[in-house]
Amino acid sequence: MKELKLWQFILNQLVRHKPVVFICVVESIGSSPGRQGFKMAVTKHELCGSIGGGIMEHKFVETAKEILKVETQKLVVKKQVHSKNVSTNQSGMICSGEQTLVVYPVKQNDLPVIQKIVALLEKNQLVSFQLSQDGFLLNSSFIENKFEIISDTKWKYSEQLGFKNFIHIIGGGHVSLAFSKLMHDLNFHVSVYDDRRELNTMEQNIYAHKKNLLSYEEINSKDINETHFVVIMTTGYRTDGIVLRKLIDKKFRYLGLLGSKAKVDKMLQELKEEGIDESVIKSINAPVGIQINSQTPEEIAVSIAAEIIKLKNNYA
């Protein structure tokens, strides 16, 4: 998890009593290189994370380094407008959006909260934190990312950390391995399932957060809820059919089936003849992925990931 690396970096500085500055995009409107929740940490000699790159990131890194030079370190809350046509708060960029960023010198008394954040993220658990002019706090409830201006001197930013997207890949072959890596890099929690012992591609799969060895007859949806993504890519037609029939009456954010058009058409026709409702059959993404004439496992993985990202981001 990319988030975990950043928080571990901050924790490491605090434990060593080294000064560190936390930079976070707390609000983002329109076209901006860094979206709400992008964050980084800056020390005198190291950087971790990113707030979007480019000239704006460079400016804020320099601001953080200037803060680190003075004994009385003060936080900065600054709005940036990505346009040359404004008289104040120009970011130096022209992409027309707006951002508000917080540059916060992390205090030693923030240590217990940072430790708790790291501990929960290491267990793949959700955690919600709040940052204000008074420092870090943990939230007892999970809320959407939100920046609030309370008064001229008071504000707060709330954010939920941890995996927000879960994908279940049924089948552990070569495409599964390439797809696992890609979805891991896209910050999905990845679970992979296969029925073959000592399968080399399962052994090589260091990207899955959870690997499940079981008979496909044992597949069930108790660990999969309606907000999750599911892609079926087992070794063949028979096992694909077993899994699809196990899951077809459940609701998921996305259910996809890998295979040729001829194979998929045959399977969907069988489901129709078995009396499966037409609307249920149409909800299956099959053949899975956007059509880009994919050839290699890596290309197939990209085509599936692109289709899932399109849905996740509600892109019409």
N, C-alpha and C positions, 0 to 999 in steps of 0.2 A: 504494500500500500504506500503510495507516494506521500500521503499525509503523515504516516507514521515516521518516515525518515526525517521530516522537518521537525516534528515534536521531539524526537530522540536527540536531534542536534541541539535544540534549545535546552533540553534537560541536561545534556552533557556539559554545556557551558555553565549552567547554574550550579551543578554539582562541583565543578572545578572553580567556582566563584569567578568566572570570566564574564565580562559585560557582553550582552547580546541585545540586538534591536530586532523587534518583530515588526514586519511590514505586511499589511493586509488590505486588499481591495474590499471595502465594506459596502460599497454601492457602485453599481454599473448600469449606465443607461445608454442604449443605442450601440453603435459600433465602437468597441473598445478592445484593445489587445489583451487586457486582463479582465476577466469576468469576476463577479462577486465571489469571494471565497478564495481567490488566488492569493497566495501568501509566500513570504520568504523570511529568512533570518540572516542577519548580517553581524559579523564580528569584525575586529580590526583587520583580520587577514583571511577570513573565509566567508563564503556565501552558501546558502542552502535554499532551494526552492526558486520560484519565479513569480513575478507579478505581471508577466506578459512580455517582457523583453523590450528591446529597442531603447530609444532615447529617454522615454519616461522612466523605465526601470533604472537606467543609469543615473538619472537625476535623483531618484529616491534612495538608491544605494549611497550616493555621495552625501545626501542629507543624513542618512543613518550614521555614516562614518564621522560626520561633523558632530553629531550628538554624542558619539562615543568618546570624543576628544575632551569633552567638558565634564567637570565633576558633578555639577547639578544638571542631570539629564532630564530634558523635558520632552513630552510626547508632542507629536505634530498631527493634526487632522487637516487634510488639505484636499480641496476639490480640484480636479484637472479637467479642462475642456479641450477636446481634440479639434481645434479650429483656429485658423489664423485671423478670424474675423471678430474675436472677442478681445476686450481690453485687459482683462485680468484672468488669472488662472490658466493661461495657455500651457499646454503640455509639450508643445513642440511637434505634435502630430496633427494630421489633417483628416482623420477617419470619421470625424463629426460626432463621436459619442462623448459621454461624460463619465468620470469616475470620481469617487471619494476614497481616499486612502488614509489609513492610520499608520503612523510611524511611532511605535511604542517601545521605549527602553524597558526590557523585562526586569522586574525587581526580584530580589532574593526571596521576598515573602510570597511570590507567585509559585515557588517551587512545589508546594504540596498539590496545587491544582495541576501543574504540568506533569507531575509524577502520576497522578490519577488518570489524566488523559492518555499518557503513554501506556499505562497498565491496561486500560480498557481497549485501546486500539490493538495492542499486542494479542488480545484475546478475540479479536474480530468483533468486538461489541460496539454498539453505538454509544456515543457520548455527545452531550450538548454543552457548549461553553458560552460564556458571555464575557466580552471585553468592554470596559468602560474607562473613563479617566481614573478610576480607582484600581484598575487592574483586572486580573482574570478571576472568574467565578465559574463553578459548575452549575448548570441548570438541571433541575430535577425532572423537567418535562422536555420532550422533543418538539421543536418548532422549526418552521422554515427560516432560512437565513434572513435576517432583518436588521436594518440599521435605523436607529431612532435618534432624532435630536430632541432632547428634553428641554434644554434651555441654552443660553449663550455659552455656558460653561460645562453643561452636562450632556452626555450622549451614551448610547450603548449599542453594541453590535452582538447579535446572537447567531450562533451557527451550530448545526448538527454535523458531527464528524463520524467517520466510519463508512462502511460499504452501504451505498444507497441502491446499488444494482447487483442482482444475483443472476448468474447464468448456470444452467445445468446442461452439460454436454453428455449425451448418452452414446457411448462408444469412445474407445480410447486409441484409435489408430493414428495414422500419419496426419490426416486433416485435423483430427482432434488436438494433436500436439501443437500444430501451427496455430490453430484457432485459440487454444488455451493461452498461448504466449501473447497473442494479440489482445485478447479480452483482459488478461492480467494487466497488460500495459495500459489499457483503457480504464483501469481501476474498477473492474468488476470482480465480485467474489466468484471464483470459478470452482464448480464441482464437476468431476468427471466420473463416469460409471462404465465399467466393462466387466465381462464375465470370464475373461481369459487370465489365467495365472501366468506370472513371469513374462508378461507382454513387454517387449523392449520399449515401445513408445509410451507405455504407462510408467515404466521405470525412469525414462528420460524426462517425463513431464514434471519439471520442478516449478511449473507456473500455477498448477491447480492448488487451491487452498485445501481442497478435500478430494481424496481419491477413494472410490468405492468399488470393491470387488464383490460382485454378486451375480446371481442368475437374473437374466432379464425378466423372468417370470416373477421375480421378487420386487421389481420396480413398482414404487407407489409414490404418491404425491404428498406424503406426510411432511416431507422436508421442503416441499415446493409450494409456494402460495401464488395467488393470482397476480402478484406484482412481479413475479420472476419470469425470466426468459428461458426457454427450453429448446434445444436443438438435438434432433435424433440423427445419428450417423453411425449405426452399428455395422457389423461386417456384411450383412446381406439382407435380402428381401424378407426372409422369414423372421429374423430377429427385429427388423424395423417394424414389421407388422405386430409382433408381440408387444413391443413398447408402445406403439401408437395406440393400440387397443386398450392398453392399461391406463393411458393418460387422456384419451380423447374426450372423456366425459367431464374433465376438469377444466377450470378456467385459468389461463395464464396470460401474462402480458404479451407473450409471443410464443408460438409453438411452430417450429420449423422441421422439415424433413429433407435431408440431403439425398439426392439421387437423380438419375436421368429423367427426362420428361416422360419417356415410355414407362419406366418403372413406377414413377409417381402416379401417372394416369391410371395404370392398372390397379394400384393399391387403392386409390380414391374411388374407383369404380366398384371395387369389392366392398368398400365401406358403405357405399350407397346401396348396393344390393343387400347388405346386411341390415338395412333399415336405419342407418345413421342419418340424422337430420341434415338436410342440405346446408343449412346455415353453419352447422358445426364443421362440416367438411370444408366449406369455403374459408373458415377461420384458420385453417392450416396453411402455413407458408410453405408451399411445395411446387416446384423445386425451390429449396431454400436459397436465399441470396439474390442480389441484383445480377442481372445478366450481363457479364463482361467477358464471356468466352473464357472463363477461368480454366487453366490447365493444371497448374501445380497445386499441392496442398496449401501453399502460402497464398496463392491467388484466390483459391476457393475460400480460405479464411477471411481474406479482405472483403470478398463479395458478401459473405454472411454478416460480417461485422458492420459493413456499410448499411445494410438493410436494418439491422438492429439499432444502430445509431440514429438513423432516420426516424424510426419509431420512437426511440427514447427522447429525442429532442423535439418531438411533435412537428416534424418538418413535413409539410403537405407534398 
